[in-house]
Amino acid sequence: MGEEVSNTGAEPAPKRKNSSRARSQARRCAMQALYQWQLTHQSFDDILAQFIERDEYKTADREYFTELLRGAIEQQPQLQARVAEYADRPWDQLDVIERAVLLLSVYELTNRLDVPYRVVVNEGVELAKQFGATDGYKYINALLDRAAKGLRANERKSR
């Protein structure tokens, strides 16, 4: 029994640490893939094949990347409509990076209830800071906060 407690106590922290980095990398790759998808209109399979060859993909949670990319592409019309509920401007007036981050983040807010909304918002903001326009992250933060209030109201109340 002592070994079980020891293993149970010792294993989760490293797994979560590695898993969170791998998931962050999956989000980063998915955002880049969604950016590419918007510009090139390539198929999911073509984009996936290209990303499998990239160095960044090797450290990503591959299963999560695939889910995010496939889900955001397949649900794009619904996700775009969700964004429109919280945005103060039309979809086509958003920067392509902003749209990629929002597709990814709103997909997670609506489909991955196991991921805390704060993680989704923070990751979206970090991607916008890294890849977007100078102050684009502020817009992403405000929009995702509004979206989280609407999509994750119960989770927000419990915090």
DSSP file (Angstrom, degrees, kcal/mol; ACC not computed):
  #  RESIDUE AA STRUCTURE BP1 BP2  ACC     N-H-->O    O-->H-N    N-H-->O    O-->H-N    TCO  KAPPA ALPHA  PHI   PSI    X-CA   Y-CA   Z-CA
    1    1 A M     >        0   0    0      0, 0.0     4,-2.2     0, 0.0     5,-0.2   0.000 360.0 360.0 360.0 -37.2    0.0    0.0    0.0
    2    2 A G  H  >  +     0   0    0      1,-0.2     4,-2.3     2,-0.2     5,-0.1   0.871 360.0  51.2 -59.4 -37.5    2.9    2.4    0.8
    3    3 A E  H  > S+     0   0    0      2,-0.2     4,-3.4     1,-0.2     5,-0.3   0.899 107.4  52.7 -67.1 -39.7    4.1    2.0   -2.8
    4    4 A E  H  > S+     0   0    0      2,-0.2     4,-2.9     1,-0.2     5,-0.2   0.933 111.9  44.7 -62.2 -44.7    0.7    2.8   -4.2
    5    5 A V  H  X S+     0   0    0     -4,-2.2     4,-2.7     2,-0.2    -1,-0.2   0.923 115.1  49.2 -64.3 -43.3    0.5    6.0   -2.2
    6    6 A S  H  X S+     0   0    0     -4,-2.3     4,-2.2    -5,-0.2    -2,-0.2   0.934 114.9  43.5 -61.6 -47.8    4.1    6.9   -3.1
    7    7 A N  H  X S+     0   0    0     -4,-3.4     4,-2.8     2,-0.2    -2,-0.2   0.920 114.3  49.9 -65.3 -42.8    3.6    6.2   -6.8
    8    8 A T  H  < S+     0   0    0     -4,-2.9    -2,-0.2    -5,-0.3    -1,-0.2   0.909 115.4  43.7 -62.5 -41.0    0.2    8.0   -6.8
    9    9 A G  H  < S+     0   0    0     -4,-2.7     4,-0.4    -5,-0.2    -1,-0.2   0.814 119.5  42.2 -73.5 -29.3    1.7   11.0   -5.1
   10   10 A A  H  < S+     0   0    0     -4,-2.2    -2,-0.2    -5,-0.2    -3,-0.2   0.827 109.6  53.6 -88.6 -32.7    4.9   11.1   -7.2
   11   11 A E  S  X S+     0   0    0     -4,-2.8     4,-2.0    -5,-0.2     5,-0.2   0.905  95.8  60.5 -76.4 -42.0    3.5   10.4  -10.7
   12   12 A P  H  > S+     0   0    0      0, 0.0     4,-3.0     0, 0.0     5,-0.3   0.882  98.9  56.6 -59.4 -40.4    0.8   13.1  -11.3
   13   13 A A  H  > S+     0   0    0     -4,-0.4     4,-2.5     1,-0.2     5,-0.2   0.946 110.9  41.6 -59.7 -50.9    3.0   16.1  -10.9
   14   14 A P  H  > S+     0   0    0      0, 0.0     4,-2.9     0, 0.0     5,-0.3   0.909 115.3  51.6 -62.8 -38.6    5.5   15.2  -13.6
   15   15 A K  H  X S+     0   0    0     -4,-2.0     4,-3.1     1,-0.2    -2,-0.2   0.936 112.3  45.3 -62.6 -44.4    2.7   14.0  -15.9
   16   16 A R  H  X S+     0   0    0     -4,-3.0     4,-3.1    -5,-0.2     5,-0.2   0.916 113.2  50.9 -64.1 -42.1    0.8   17.3  -15.5
   17   17 A K  H  X S+     0   0    0     -4,-2.5     4,-1.8    -5,-0.3    -2,-0.2   0.954 117.0  38.7 -61.0 -50.9    4.0   19.3  -16.0
   18   18 A N  H  X S+     0   0    0     -4,-2.9     4,-2.7     1,-0.2    -2,-0.2   0.900 116.6  52.7 -65.7 -40.4    4.9   17.5  -19.2
   19   19 A S  H  X S+     0   0    0     -4,-3.1     4,-2.7    -5,-0.3    -2,-0.2   0.893 107.6  50.4 -64.1 -40.8    1.3   17.4  -20.3
   20   20 A S  H  X S+     0   0    0     -4,-3.1     4,-2.4     2,-0.2    -1,-0.2   0.899 113.1  46.1 -67.8 -38.6    0.7   21.1  -19.8
   21   21 A R  H  X S+     0   0    0     -4,-1.8     4,-2.4    -5,-0.2    -2,-0.2   0.928 114.4  48.1 -66.2 -43.8    3.9   21.9  -21.9
   22   22 A A  H  X S+     0   0    0     -4,-2.7    39,-2.2     1,-0.2     4,-2.0   0.876 113.0  48.3 -65.3 -37.0    2.9   19.4  -24.5
   23   23 A R  H  X S+     0   0    0     -4,-2.7     4,-2.5     2,-0.2    -1,-0.2   0.894 109.7  52.0 -70.4 -39.1   -0.6   20.8  -24.6
   24   24 A S  H  X S+     0   0    0     -4,-2.4     4,-2.4     1,-0.2    -2,-0.2   0.919 111.4  47.5 -60.3 -42.1    0.7   24.4  -24.9
   25   25 A Q  H  X S+     0   0    0     -4,-2.4     4,-2.6    34,-0.2    -2,-0.2   0.876 109.4  53.7 -66.8 -36.8    2.8   23.3  -27.8
   26   26 A A  H  X S+     0   0    0     -4,-2.0     4,-2.7     2,-0.2    -2,-0.2   0.909 109.8  48.0 -62.7 -41.7   -0.2   21.6  -29.3
   27   27 A R  H  X S+     0   0    0     -4,-2.5     4,-2.9     2,-0.2    -2,-0.2   0.915 110.8  51.1 -64.2 -42.7   -2.2   24.8  -29.1
   28   28 A R  H  X S+     0   0    0     -4,-2.4     4,-2.1     1,-0.2    -2,-0.2   0.942 113.7  43.9 -60.2 -48.1    0.7   26.8  -30.6
   29   29 A C  H  X S+     0   0    0     -4,-2.6     4,-2.7     1,-0.2    -2,-0.2   0.900 113.5  51.5 -63.7 -41.3    0.9   24.3  -33.5
   30   30 A A  H  X S+     0   0    0     -4,-2.7     4,-2.7     2,-0.2    -2,-0.2   0.899 108.7  50.8 -64.4 -40.5   -2.9   24.3  -33.9
   31   31 A M  H  X S+     0   0    0     -4,-2.9     4,-2.1     2,-0.2    -1,-0.2   0.926 112.7  46.3 -62.4 -43.8   -3.0   28.1  -34.0
   32   32 A Q  H  X S+     0   0    0     -4,-2.1     4,-2.4     1,-0.2    -2,-0.2   0.893 112.8  49.9 -65.1 -39.1   -0.3   28.1  -36.7
   33   33 A A  H  X S+     0   0    0     -4,-2.7     4,-2.8     2,-0.2    -2,-0.2   0.887 110.4  49.8 -66.8 -38.4   -2.1   25.4  -38.6
   34   34 A L  H  X S+     0   0    0     -4,-2.7     4,-2.2     2,-0.2    -2,-0.2   0.868 109.1  52.5 -67.7 -36.1   -5.4   27.3  -38.4
   35   35 A Y  H  X S+     0   0    0     -4,-2.1     4,-1.7    -5,-0.2    -2,-0.2   0.951 112.5  44.9 -59.8 -49.7   -3.6   30.4  -39.7
   36   36 A Q  H  X S+     0   0    0     -4,-2.4     4,-3.0     1,-0.2     5,-0.4   0.909 110.7  54.3 -61.1 -43.7   -2.3   28.4  -42.6
   37   37 A W  H  X S+     0   0    0     -4,-2.8     4,-2.2     1,-0.2    -1,-0.2   0.897 107.5  50.2 -59.3 -42.0   -5.7   26.8  -43.2
   38   38 A Q  H  < S+     0   0    0     -4,-2.2    -1,-0.2     1,-0.2    -2,-0.2   0.869 117.3  39.9 -65.1 -36.3   -7.3   30.2  -43.4
   39   39 A L  H  < S+     0   0    0     -4,-1.7    -2,-0.2    -5,-0.2    -1,-0.2   0.865 128.8  27.1 -81.9 -36.7   -4.8   31.5  -45.9
   40   40 A T  H  < S-     0   0    0     -4,-3.0    -3,-0.2    -5,-0.2    -2,-0.2   0.681  84.5-141.2-102.5 -20.1   -4.3   28.4  -48.1
   41   41 A H     <  +     0   0    0     -4,-2.2    -4,-0.1    -5,-0.4    -3,-0.1   0.777  44.1 161.6  60.1  27.2   -7.7   26.6  -47.8
   42   42 A Q        -     0   0    0     -6,-0.3    -1,-0.2     1,-0.1    -2,-0.1  -0.295  43.6 -95.3 -70.2 162.7   -5.8   23.3  -47.7
   43   43 A S     >  -     0   0    0      1,-0.1     4,-2.3    -3,-0.1     5,-0.2  -0.333  29.7-110.6 -75.0 161.0   -7.5   20.3  -46.4
   44   44 A F  H  > S+     0   0    0      1,-0.2     4,-2.9     2,-0.2     5,-0.2   0.926 119.5  52.6 -54.6 -46.9   -7.1   19.1  -42.8
   45   45 A D  H  > S+     0   0    0      1,-0.2     4,-2.4     2,-0.2    -1,-0.2   0.884 108.4  49.7 -61.1 -40.8   -5.1   16.1  -44.0
   46   46 A D  H  > S+     0   0    0      2,-0.2     4,-1.7     1,-0.2    -1,-0.2   0.925 113.6  45.0 -64.7 -44.5   -2.6   18.3  -46.0
   47   47 A I  H  X S+     0   0    0     -4,-2.3     4,-2.3     2,-0.2    -2,-0.2   0.922 112.4  51.7 -66.4 -43.0   -2.0   20.6  -43.1
   48   48 A L  H  X S+     0   0    0     -4,-2.9     4,-2.1     1,-0.2    -2,-0.2   0.926 107.7  52.6 -58.5 -45.5   -1.6   17.7  -40.7
   49   49 A A  H  X S+     0   0    0     -4,-2.4     4,-0.6     1,-0.2    -1,-0.2   0.873 110.9  47.9 -59.2 -38.2    0.9   16.0  -43.0
   50   50 A Q  H >< S+     0   0    0     -4,-1.7     3,-0.7     1,-0.2     4,-0.3   0.895 111.3  49.2 -70.3 -39.8    3.0   19.2  -43.1
   51   51 A F  H >< S+     0   0    0     -4,-2.3     3,-1.3     1,-0.2     6,-0.3   0.808  98.9  66.1 -73.3 -28.4    2.9   19.8  -39.4
   52   52 A I  H 3< S+     0   0    0     -4,-2.1    -1,-0.2     1,-0.3    -2,-0.2   0.816 100.9  52.8 -59.4 -28.8    4.0   16.2  -38.6
   53   53 A E  T << S+     0   0    0     -3,-0.7    -1,-0.3    -4,-0.6    -2,-0.2   0.605  90.1  99.2 -82.3 -13.2    7.3   17.1  -40.3
   54   54 A R  S <> S-     0   0    0     -3,-1.3     4,-0.7    -4,-0.3     3,-0.4  -0.470  74.4-131.9 -82.0 147.2    7.9   20.2  -38.1
   55   55 A D  H >> S+     0   0    0      1,-0.2     3,-1.0     2,-0.2     4,-0.6   0.881 105.9  59.4 -61.7 -40.0   10.2   20.2  -35.1
   56   56 A E  H >4 S+     0   0    0      1,-0.3     3,-0.9     2,-0.2     4,-0.3   0.836  98.2  60.2 -59.6 -32.6    7.6   21.9  -32.9
   57   57 A Y  H >4 S+     0   0    0     -3,-0.4     3,-1.1    -6,-0.3    -1,-0.3   0.812  91.9  67.2 -65.8 -30.5    5.2   19.1  -33.5
   58   58 A K  H << S+     0   0    0     -3,-1.0    -1,-0.2    -4,-0.7    -2,-0.2   0.772 106.0  40.5 -64.9 -26.5    7.6   16.6  -32.0
   59   59 A T  T << S+     0   0    0     -3,-0.9    -1,-0.3    -4,-0.6   -34,-0.2   0.394 100.2  97.6-101.0   2.0    7.2   18.1  -28.5
   60   60 A A  S <  S-     0   0    0     -3,-1.1     2,-1.2    -4,-0.3   -37,-0.2  -0.510  89.3-103.5 -88.6 156.8    3.5   18.7  -28.8
   61   61 A D     >  -     0   0    0    -39,-2.2     4,-2.7     1,-0.2     5,-0.2  -0.714  41.0-163.8 -73.4  99.8    0.6   16.5  -27.5
   62   62 A R  H  > S+     0   0    0     -2,-1.2     4,-2.5     1,-0.2    -1,-0.2   0.860  82.2  51.3 -63.6 -39.8   -0.1   15.1  -30.9
   63   63 A E  H  > S+     0   0    0      2,-0.2     4,-2.3     1,-0.2    -1,-0.2   0.911 112.5  46.6 -63.9 -41.9   -3.5   13.7  -30.1
   64   64 A Y  H  > S+     0   0    0      2,-0.2     4,-2.9     1,-0.2     5,-0.2   0.908 110.9  52.5 -67.9 -42.0   -4.6   17.1  -28.7
   65   65 A F  H  X S+     0   0    0     -4,-2.7     4,-2.8     1,-0.2     5,-0.3   0.944 110.3  48.3 -55.8 -49.1   -3.2   19.0  -31.7
   66   66 A T  H  X S+     0   0    0     -4,-2.5     4,-2.7     1,-0.2     5,-0.3   0.911 112.6  48.2 -61.0 -43.5   -5.1   16.7  -34.0
   67   67 A E  H  X S+     0   0    0     -4,-2.3     4,-2.9     2,-0.2     5,-0.3   0.940 113.3  47.3 -62.3 -46.8   -8.3   17.2  -32.0
   68   68 A L  H  X S+     0   0    0     -4,-2.9     4,-2.5     2,-0.2     5,-0.2   0.934 116.3  43.2 -61.3 -47.4   -8.0   21.0  -31.9
   69   69 A L  H  X S+     0   0    0     -4,-2.8     4,-2.2    -5,-0.2     5,-0.2   0.951 118.2  43.3 -65.8 -49.5   -7.2   21.4  -35.5
   70   70 A R  H  X S+     0   0    0     -4,-2.7     4,-3.0    -5,-0.3     5,-0.3   0.938 116.8  47.8 -61.9 -46.5   -9.9   18.9  -36.8
   71   71 A G  H  X S+     0   0    0     -4,-2.9     4,-2.5    -5,-0.3    -2,-0.2   0.910 112.3  47.8 -62.6 -43.9  -12.5   20.3  -34.4
   72   72 A A  H  < S+     0   0    0     -4,-2.5    -1,-0.2    -5,-0.3    -2,-0.2   0.884 115.9  44.8 -66.3 -38.1  -11.8   24.0  -35.2
   73   73 A I  H >< S+     0   0    0     -4,-2.2     3,-1.0    -5,-0.2    -2,-0.2   0.949 117.2  43.6 -69.8 -48.5  -11.9   23.3  -38.9
   74   74 A E  H 3< S+     0   0    0     -4,-3.0    -2,-0.2     1,-0.2    -1,-0.2   0.855 122.3  38.5 -66.7 -34.4  -15.0   21.1  -38.8
   75   75 A Q  T 3X S+     0   0    0     -4,-2.5     4,-3.0    -5,-0.3     3,-0.4   0.240  79.8 119.8 -99.8  13.1  -16.9   23.4  -36.4
   76   76 A Q  H <> S+     0   0    0     -3,-1.0     4,-3.0     1,-0.2     5,-0.2   0.863  73.3  50.1 -49.8 -47.7  -15.6   26.7  -37.9
   77   77 A P  H  > S+     0   0    0      0, 0.0     4,-1.9     0, 0.0    -1,-0.2   0.923 115.6  42.9 -60.4 -42.4  -19.1   28.0  -38.8
   78   78 A Q  H  > S+     0   0    0     -3,-0.4     4,-2.1     2,-0.2    -2,-0.2   0.899 115.8  48.6 -68.8 -39.9  -20.5   27.4  -35.3
   79   79 A L  H  X S+     0   0    0     -4,-3.0     4,-2.6     2,-0.2    -1,-0.2   0.904 110.1  51.7 -66.6 -40.9  -17.3   28.7  -33.7
   80   80 A Q  H  X S+     0   0    0     -4,-3.0     4,-2.1    -5,-0.3    -1,-0.2   0.902 109.3  50.5 -61.7 -40.7  -17.4   31.8  -35.8
   81   81 A A  H  X S+     0   0    0     -4,-1.9     4,-1.1    -5,-0.2    -1,-0.2   0.890 109.5  51.3 -64.5 -39.2  -21.0   32.4  -34.8
   82   82 A R  H >X S+     0   0    0     -4,-2.1     4,-0.7     1,-0.2     3,-0.7   0.933 109.0  50.3 -62.0 -45.7  -20.0   32.0  -31.1
   83   83 A V  H >X S+     0   0    0     -4,-2.6     4,-1.7     1,-0.2     3,-1.4   0.910 104.7  58.4 -58.7 -41.7  -17.3   34.6  -31.6
   84   84 A A  H 3< S+     0   0    0     -4,-2.1    -1,-0.2     1,-0.3    -2,-0.2   0.801  97.0  62.3 -59.9 -29.1  -19.8   36.9  -33.2
   85   85 A E  H << S+     0   0    0     -4,-1.1    -1,-0.3    -3,-0.7    -2,-0.2   0.802 117.7  27.4 -64.4 -28.0  -21.9   36.8  -30.0
   86   86 A Y  H << S+     0   0    0     -3,-1.4    -2,-0.2    -4,-0.7    -1,-0.2   0.515 102.5  95.0-113.4 -10.0  -19.0   38.3  -28.0
   87   87 A A     <  -     0   0    0     -4,-1.7     4,-0.1    -5,-0.1     0, 0.0  -0.490  59.1-150.1 -87.4 155.4  -17.1   40.4  -30.6
   88   88 A D  S    S+     0   0    0     -2,-0.2    -1,-0.1     2,-0.1    -4,-0.1   0.251  81.9  43.5-104.7  10.0  -17.6   44.1  -31.3
   89   89 A R  S    S-     0   0    0     -5,-0.0    -2,-0.1     2,-0.0     5,-0.1  -0.980  95.3 -85.5-148.8 158.4  -16.7   43.8  -35.0
   90   90 A P    >   -     0   0    0      0, 0.0     3,-1.8     0, 0.0     4,-0.4  -0.256  40.1-112.3 -65.4 153.8  -17.4   41.4  -37.9
   91   91 A W  G >  S+     0   0    0      1,-0.3     3,-1.8     2,-0.2     8,-0.1   0.870 115.3  57.4 -51.9 -44.7  -15.3   38.3  -38.4
   92   92 A D  G 3  S+     0   0    0      1,-0.3    -1,-0.3     7,-0.0     4,-0.1   0.602 100.1  59.1 -71.7  -8.3  -13.8   39.6  -41.6
   93   93 A Q  G <  S+     0   0    0     -3,-1.8    -1,-0.3     2,-0.1     2,-0.2   0.487  87.3  95.8 -93.7  -4.3  -12.5   42.6  -39.8
   94   94 A L  S <  S-     0   0    0     -3,-1.8     2,-0.0    -4,-0.4    -3,-0.0  -0.603  86.5-104.5 -83.0 147.1  -10.5   40.5  -37.4
   95   95 A D     >  -     0   0    0     -2,-0.2     4,-2.6     1,-0.1     5,-0.2  -0.347  29.1-116.2 -64.2 150.6   -6.8   39.8  -38.1
   96   96 A V  H  > S+     0   0    0      1,-0.2     4,-2.2     2,-0.2     5,-0.1   0.872 117.5  50.7 -60.7 -38.3   -6.1   36.3  -39.4
   97   97 A I  H  > S+     0   0    0      2,-0.2     4,-2.7     1,-0.2    -1,-0.2   0.933 109.7  50.4 -64.2 -45.5   -4.0   35.6  -36.2
   98   98 A E  H  > S+     0   0    0      1,-0.2     4,-2.7     2,-0.2    -2,-0.2   0.913 110.3  50.1 -58.7 -43.1   -6.8   36.8  -34.0
   99   99 A R  H  X S+     0   0    0     -4,-2.6     4,-2.7     2,-0.2    -1,-0.2   0.909 110.6  49.4 -63.1 -41.5   -9.3   34.5  -35.9
  100  100 A A  H  X S+     0   0    0     -4,-2.2     4,-2.2     2,-0.2    -2,-0.2   0.931 113.0  46.5 -63.0 -45.3   -7.0   31.5  -35.5
  101  101 A V  H  X S+     0   0    0     -4,-2.7     4,-2.8     1,-0.2     5,-0.2   0.907 114.2  48.4 -63.1 -41.8   -6.6   32.1  -31.8
  102  102 A L  H  X S+     0   0    0     -4,-2.7     4,-2.8    -5,-0.2     5,-0.4   0.896 109.6  51.2 -69.2 -40.1  -10.3   32.6  -31.4
  103  103 A L  H  X S+     0   0    0     -4,-2.7     4,-1.8    -5,-0.2    -1,-0.2   0.951 115.4  43.5 -58.1 -48.4  -11.2   29.5  -33.3
  104  104 A L  H  X S+     0   0    0     -4,-2.2     4,-2.0    -5,-0.2    -2,-0.2   0.942 118.1  43.1 -61.9 -50.7   -8.9   27.5  -31.2
  105  105 A S  H  X S+     0   0    0     -4,-2.8     4,-2.7     1,-0.2    -2,-0.2   0.897 114.5  47.7 -68.9 -42.2   -9.9   29.0  -27.8
  106  106 A V  H  X S+     0   0    0     -4,-2.8     4,-2.0    -5,-0.2     5,-0.2   0.846 108.7  56.6 -70.2 -31.7  -13.6   29.0  -28.4
  107  107 A Y  H  X S+     0   0    0     -4,-1.8     4,-2.7    -5,-0.4     5,-0.4   0.955 110.7  44.2 -58.6 -48.4  -13.3   25.4  -29.6
  108  108 A E  H  X S+     0   0    0     -4,-2.0     4,-2.1     1,-0.2     7,-0.2   0.907 111.4  53.0 -64.7 -41.4  -11.8   24.6  -26.2
  109  109 A L  H  < S+     0   0    0     -4,-2.7    -1,-0.2     1,-0.2    -2,-0.2   0.870 119.7  34.3 -62.0 -35.1  -14.3   26.6  -24.2
  110  110 A T  H  < S+     0   0    0     -4,-2.0    -2,-0.2    -5,-0.2    -1,-0.2   0.794 131.8  25.8 -90.7 -29.2  -17.2   24.8  -25.9
  111  111 A N  H  < S+     0   0    0     -4,-2.7     2,-0.5    -5,-0.2    -3,-0.2   0.643 113.3  57.0-113.0 -18.0  -15.8   21.3  -26.3
  112  112 A R    ><  +     0   0    0     -4,-2.1     3,-1.9    -5,-0.4    -1,-0.2  -0.619  50.6 160.8-119.3  71.8  -13.1   20.7  -23.7
  113  113 A L  T 3  S+     0   0    0     -2,-0.5    -1,-0.1     1,-0.3     4,-0.1   0.641  70.8  70.9 -67.5 -12.9  -14.9   21.4  -20.4
  114  114 A D  T 3  S+     0   0    0     -3,-0.1    -1,-0.3     2,-0.1    -2,-0.1   0.660  85.2  77.6 -75.0 -16.3  -12.1   19.4  -18.7
  115  115 A V  S <  S-     0   0    0     -3,-1.9    -3,-0.1    -7,-0.2     5,-0.1  -0.852  94.3-117.4 -95.2 119.5   -9.7   22.3  -19.4
  116  116 A P    >>  -     0   0    0      0, 0.0     4,-1.8     0, 0.0     3,-0.7  -0.237  17.6-124.9 -57.0 141.9  -10.3   25.2  -17.0
  117  117 A Y  H 3> S+     0   0    0      1,-0.3     4,-2.7     2,-0.2     5,-0.2   0.835 110.1  60.0 -59.4 -32.5  -11.5   28.4  -18.7
  118  118 A R  H 3> S+     0   0    0      1,-0.2     4,-2.6     2,-0.2    -1,-0.3   0.875 104.3  49.8 -63.9 -35.9   -8.6   30.3  -17.1
  119  119 A V  H <> S+     0   0    0     -3,-0.7     4,-2.8     2,-0.2     5,-0.2   0.931 111.1  49.1 -65.7 -45.2   -6.2   28.1  -18.9
  120  120 A V  H  X S+     0   0    0     -4,-1.8     4,-2.3     2,-0.2    -2,-0.2   0.936 114.4  44.7 -60.4 -48.0   -8.0   28.6  -22.2
  121  121 A V  H  X S+     0   0    0     -4,-2.7     4,-2.5     2,-0.2     5,-0.2   0.941 114.8  48.1 -63.1 -47.6   -8.0   32.3  -21.8
  122  122 A N  H  X S+     0   0    0     -4,-2.6     4,-2.6    -5,-0.2    -2,-0.2   0.921 112.3  48.3 -60.4 -45.4   -4.4   32.5  -20.7
  123  123 A E  H  X S+     0   0    0     -4,-2.8     4,-2.3     1,-0.2    -1,-0.2   0.906 111.8  50.2 -63.6 -40.9   -3.2   30.3  -23.5
  124  124 A G  H  X S+     0   0    0     -4,-2.3     4,-2.2    -5,-0.2    -1,-0.2   0.912 111.3  48.4 -62.3 -42.7   -5.1   32.3  -26.1
  125  125 A V  H  X S+     0   0    0     -4,-2.5     4,-2.5     2,-0.2    -2,-0.2   0.915 110.6  51.2 -63.8 -43.4   -3.7   35.6  -24.7
  126  126 A E  H  X S+     0   0    0     -4,-2.6     4,-2.2     1,-0.2    -2,-0.2   0.899 110.2  49.0 -62.9 -40.4   -0.1   34.2  -24.8
  127  127 A L  H  X S+     0   0    0     -4,-2.3     4,-2.7     2,-0.2     5,-0.5   0.908 111.4  49.8 -64.3 -40.9   -0.5   33.1  -28.4
  128  128 A A  H  X S+     0   0    0     -4,-2.2     4,-2.0     1,-0.2     9,-0.2   0.887 110.8  50.0 -65.7 -38.1   -1.9   36.5  -29.3
  129  129 A K  H  < S+     0   0    0     -4,-2.5    -1,-0.2     1,-0.2    -2,-0.2   0.918 115.9  42.8 -63.4 -42.6    1.1   38.2  -27.6
  130  130 A Q  H  < S+     0   0    0     -4,-2.2    -2,-0.2    -5,-0.2    -1,-0.2   0.878 133.2  14.8 -73.4 -39.1    3.6   36.0  -29.4
  131  131 A F  H  < S+     0   0    0     -4,-2.7    -3,-0.2    -5,-0.2    -2,-0.2   0.651 109.5  77.4-114.1 -19.7    2.1   36.0  -32.9
  132  132 A G  S  < S-     0   0    0     -4,-2.0     5,-0.0    -5,-0.5    -4,-0.0  -0.088  88.2 -65.5 -89.8-174.2   -0.4   38.9  -33.1
  133  133 A A    >>  -     0   0    0      1,-0.1     3,-1.2     2,-0.1     4,-0.6  -0.185  63.1 -89.1 -65.5 164.3   -0.3   42.6  -33.4
  134  134 A T  T 34 S+     0   0    0      1,-0.3     3,-0.3     2,-0.1    -2,-0.1   0.852 123.8  17.1 -47.1 -52.2    1.2   44.7  -30.6
  135  135 A D  T >> S+     0   0    0      1,-0.2     3,-1.3     2,-0.1     4,-0.9   0.245  93.6 107.6-108.5  12.6   -2.0   45.2  -28.6
  136  136 A G  H <> S+     0   0    0     -3,-1.2     4,-2.2     1,-0.3     3,-0.2   0.809  70.2  66.4 -60.0 -30.4   -4.0   42.4  -30.2
  137  137 A Y  H 3X S+     0   0    0     -4,-0.6     4,-2.8    -3,-0.3    -1,-0.3   0.818  94.1  59.1 -62.4 -30.0   -3.7   40.3  -27.1
  138  138 A K  H <> S+     0   0    0     -3,-1.3     4,-2.3     2,-0.2    -1,-0.2   0.918 107.6  45.4 -65.3 -42.4   -5.8   42.9  -25.2
  139  139 A Y  H  X S+     0   0    0     -4,-0.9     4,-2.8    -3,-0.2     5,-0.2   0.927 113.3  49.8 -64.7 -45.1   -8.7   42.4  -27.6
  140  140 A I  H  X S+     0   0    0     -4,-2.2     4,-2.9     1,-0.2     5,-0.3   0.920 110.8  50.6 -59.7 -44.8   -8.3   38.6  -27.4
  141  141 A N  H  X S+     0   0    0     -4,-2.8     4,-2.1     1,-0.2    -1,-0.2   0.936 112.9  44.6 -59.8 -48.6   -8.3   38.8  -23.6
  142  142 A A  H  X S+     0   0    0     -4,-2.3     4,-2.1     2,-0.2    -2,-0.2   0.919 116.1  46.4 -64.1 -44.1  -11.4   40.9  -23.4
  143  143 A L  H  X S+     0   0    0     -4,-2.8     4,-2.6     1,-0.2    -2,-0.2   0.926 114.0  46.9 -67.0 -44.5  -13.3   38.7  -26.0
  144  144 A L  H  X S+     0   0    0     -4,-2.9     4,-2.8    -5,-0.2    -1,-0.2   0.851 110.0  54.5 -67.4 -32.4  -12.3   35.4  -24.4
  145  145 A D  H  X S+     0   0    0     -4,-2.1     4,-2.0    -5,-0.3    -1,-0.2   0.932 110.7  45.4 -64.4 -44.3  -13.3   36.7  -21.0
  146  146 A R  H  X S+     0   0    0     -4,-2.1     4,-1.8     2,-0.2    -2,-0.2   0.917 113.8  50.0 -62.6 -42.7  -16.7   37.6  -22.3
  147  147 A A  H  X S+     0   0    0     -4,-2.6     4,-3.5     1,-0.2     5,-0.4   0.910 109.3  50.9 -62.9 -42.6  -17.0   34.2  -24.0
  148  148 A A  H  X S+     0   0    0     -4,-2.8     4,-2.4     1,-0.2     8,-0.2   0.885 107.3  54.2 -63.7 -38.1  -15.9   32.4  -20.9
  149  149 A K  H  < S+     0   0    0     -4,-2.0    -1,-0.2     1,-0.2    -2,-0.2   0.895 117.8  36.3 -61.5 -39.1  -18.6   34.3  -18.9
  150  150 A G  H  < S+     0   0    0     -4,-1.8     3,-0.4    -5,-0.1    -2,-0.2   0.893 126.3  35.2 -80.8 -41.4  -21.2   33.1  -21.4
  151  151 A L  H  < S+     0   0    0     -4,-3.5    -3,-0.2     1,-0.2    -2,-0.2   0.739 129.5  30.7 -87.9 -24.3  -20.0   29.6  -22.1
  152  152 A R  S  X S+     0   0    0     -4,-2.4     4,-2.5    -5,-0.4     5,-0.2  -0.170  71.4 138.9-127.8  39.5  -18.6   28.7  -18.7
  153  153 A A  H  > S+     0   0    0     -3,-0.4     4,-2.1     1,-0.2     5,-0.2   0.884  74.5  49.9 -55.2 -43.7  -20.9   30.6  -16.4
  154  154 A N  H  > S+     0   0    0      1,-0.2     4,-1.5     2,-0.2    -1,-0.2   0.906 111.4  48.2 -63.7 -42.0  -21.2   27.7  -13.9
  155  155 A E  H  4 S+     0   0    0      1,-0.2     4,-0.4     2,-0.2    -1,-0.2   0.896 111.2  50.7 -65.3 -40.2  -17.4   27.2  -13.7
  156  156 A R  H >< S+     0   0    0     -4,-2.5     3,-0.9    -8,-0.2    -1,-0.2   0.878 108.4  52.4 -66.3 -37.3  -16.8   30.9  -13.2
  157  157 A K  H 3< S+     0   0    0     -4,-2.1    -1,-0.2     1,-0.2    -2,-0.2   0.847 104.3  56.7 -66.8 -33.5  -19.3   31.1  -10.4
  158  158 A S  T 3<        0   0    0     -4,-1.5    -1,-0.2     1,-0.2    -2,-0.2   0.572 360.0 360.0 -77.2  -7.3  -17.7   28.2   -8.6
  159  159 A R    <         0   0    0     -3,-0.9    -1,-0.2    -4,-0.4    -2,-0.2   0.442 360.0 360.0 -92.5 360.0  -14.3   30.0   -8.5
